[in-house]
Amino acid sequence: MNRLGKYLTKEMDSFDWNSSIHELAILENNYKFDMINCSFVLEEILSPKDRLLLVETLIEKLAPNGFITFVFVGSPMGFRYMHDIRQIILKKSREDFNILGPCPHHLECPLLNSTSTWCHFEQSWPRYSGNIIPRDKSERNIIKSKFCYITIRKGLLSTGINSSNIELIKSFKYSRIINSVIKRDGHNILDLCNNFGKIERRIVARSFENIYGYKESKKLEWGDLWKYPLRLSNKYKKEEKGSINII
């Protein structure tokens, strides 16, 4: 892991390398990090108390407006570990901490009590060469990995709305695609986690107007954001004389 970490950071300038979390103890108390990435580490800490203590320590070391990401294996256990961290953040003030991803909301996870699925994602990546990570000749060059993650910002999401950041702020409320897009002849089916804290199955047909995102639904993948509105049937639309449909 040390070899991999140094390989991934070899092009970074002025990079200080620490091979162990315990080396944080020798740093000054006011030493803070702008970005922290803790990937596939917490599973190795068997004690729940020690695991959450490490999470709090990392959060404490985060600088104002900094970002921290926790990544776990995409299993039900990894999801539970991720959810424990999420619960820590939900108990804190929104002025101090906010969830950036994958959740489009700051509410209870709608998949917490599900018996059939959990929040996780999939990513394909090429294997590193043998001098970075030892490998067997029979192993495939392209690997599909499933993972759970949570990204947190220390501080408010935004200090104000202006022309340069309005689209970014709007994206915090976009739904997240939480499974592979099901593509059919003439329509696509998406499973979404929306900003109301609910799981939603969205059917987007070719016959819909462009504002409902059919063309985009053919390109997007598991884990992408979904910014398009829900199309309601005519019987659910409220109409006023001389005005456009209000959805």
N, C-alpha and C positions, 0 to 999 in steps of 0.2 A: 504493500500500500504506500510506503514511503517512496518507492521508485515511481509508482504511478502518479502520485501527487506532484513530485518534482518534474515529471515529464509534462503534465498538464499545465504547469505554471512556468515552464522554461522561457516563454517569450514575454513574461511580465517583468517590468522594470522595478527596481527598488522593492523587491519582494522578500519579506522576512519569513523564513521557513521554520516552523515548529513541528516536530514529529510526534508530540504527545500533548494531550489536553492538560496534563499535569504541569507542563511548562508555563501555563498561564499563571501559576502561583508565584513565579519569580518576577512577573511584570508588576508595574506600579498599579495601585488600586484604581487610579483614574485613567488607565490605558483602555481605550475602547476600539472596537472594530466597526468599520462601515458595512461590512458584509461577512456573514458567517454561513457556511454550508456544512451541515452535519448529515452525512449520507451513510446509511447501512452500518451505523455504529451502535445505536442505542439498543438494538436487539441483543447485543452481546452482554449487556448489563442485566443480570437476572433479577436483581432486587428492584421492585417498583419504586421504593423510596429513594434508592440511589439514582435510579434513572431520572426521576422527576427533579431531584436535586441538581443533577447535571444540566437539565433543561433550564432550570432557573438560573444557574451559574452562567450559561451561555447567553441567556436573555439579558442578564445584568451587565455582561461585557459588551453589549451592543450599543453603538453610538446613537445619539438622537438622529432620527430620520434614516437610520440604518435598516438593513434587511437581513433576515435570518431564514434559512430554508432547512427543513428536516425531511429526509427521504428514507423510506422503509421499503422492504420487500412487499410486492403487491399481493399479499395474502390477507386472510381475515385477521391474523395476529398483527401484521403490519398496520392494518387499518385501525385496530384497537389502540396501538401505540400512538399513531397519529392523532386519534380522537382524544386521547388523554392530554396531549399538548394543546389541542384545540380548546378543551375545557378550561385549561389554565388561562388561555388568552381571553375567552369569553367572560371570565370573572374579573378581568381588568378593565379599566376605563378606556373608552374609545379614543380619548384624547392621548392615551399613552401607547396603545397597541391596536393594530388593525390587521385583519386577515386579507391578504392580497390574492391568494390562489390556493387551491383551485376553486374555493367557494365564492360564489357571487353574492353572498349574504353573510351576516354576522349573527346567525340564528342557530338553533339546534340542528344537527345533521339529520336530514330526512332518511338516511340509510342506516341510522344507528340500530334500529330494531328490525331491520330486514333479515330474513332467514335465507334469502336466495342470492343476494349480491352485496357488494360493499364498494366503497369509493376507491377506485384504482384506475391506472392508465397503462398504456403500452407504448413502448418505443423500440424501434429497430436501430441497431448500431453496429459498426464494424469492429471486429475483434482487434485488439492491439497486438502488435508484433510480439514474438516470443521473448525478446530481450526486455520488454516492458512487463508483461504478465506471462509467465510460463503457460504453455498450452500443449494439448495433445494434437497430433497430426489429424486425427479423425474429427476434430471439432470444426463446426461450421464457421465460415468467415463472417456471416451476418447473423446476429443474435437478436431475438425479440425478448425484451425484458418487461415484466410487469412491476409496477411500483406504486406506492402511495406517497403523497407529499403534502406539505403545507408551507406556505411562504408568508411571513409576517413582517410588517413594517412597524418600527418603533416611532410612534408619533402619528399625527393626523394624516389622512390620505392626501389632503391638499390644503394649502393655506388660503386658497381663493380661486375663483373661477375667472379665467380670461380667455381670449381668443386662441392662445397657444396651447392650453391644456384642457379645453372643454371636451374634446373627443376622448382624451385619456380618462377624465373623470367619469364620463358616461360609460366607458368600458368596464368600470368596476361593478356595474349593475347588469352586464350582459350575462345571459345564461351560459352554462358550461355543458358541452357534449360529454356524457359520461359513459358512452358505450360506442361500439362501431356503428357507423351510419348504415342502416338497412336500405339498400337501393333496389327499387322496383321499377317496372315499366310504367313510366308516367308519374311516379311519385316516390318520395324518399321518406323514411321514418327515422326520427331522431329521439333519443332519450336525453332529456335535459334536467339539470339541476338549476332552478330559476332563483331570482333574487327575492322571492317570497319564502324561500326555504322549503320548496316542494319539488318532488320529482314529477316531471311532465313528459308525456309522450306526444311529440309533435309530428303531424303528417303534413308534408309540403308537396303540393301537386304542381305539375307542369302548367295546368290551367289557371293557377293563381297568378295575380299580378306580380310584377318583378319585385315590388316592395316586400314580399313575403319570403324571398330568398331561395327560390327553387334552384337557380343556377349555382348559387353559392353552396347549397347543400350537397351538390355533386362533388365539390372539391374539398370540403372540410372533413376533418378526421376526428377520431376519438381524442378528447382533450382540448379541442379548439373552442373558442368563444362563439356564441350565437347571438347576433344583435338584432335579428328581425322580429317584427311584431307577430302576434297570433292573429290569424284570419278567422273571424267569426262568421257563421252562416247568417243569412239575411234575417232570420227570425230573432236573432239576438242583437241585431244592430239597432241603435236608437237613432232615429232620423228626425230632423226638424226641417220644416218647409223652407226652401231656399238656402239650405246649408249642406255641407258635406256630411258623410256618415261619421258618426263618432263611435270609436271602438273603446 
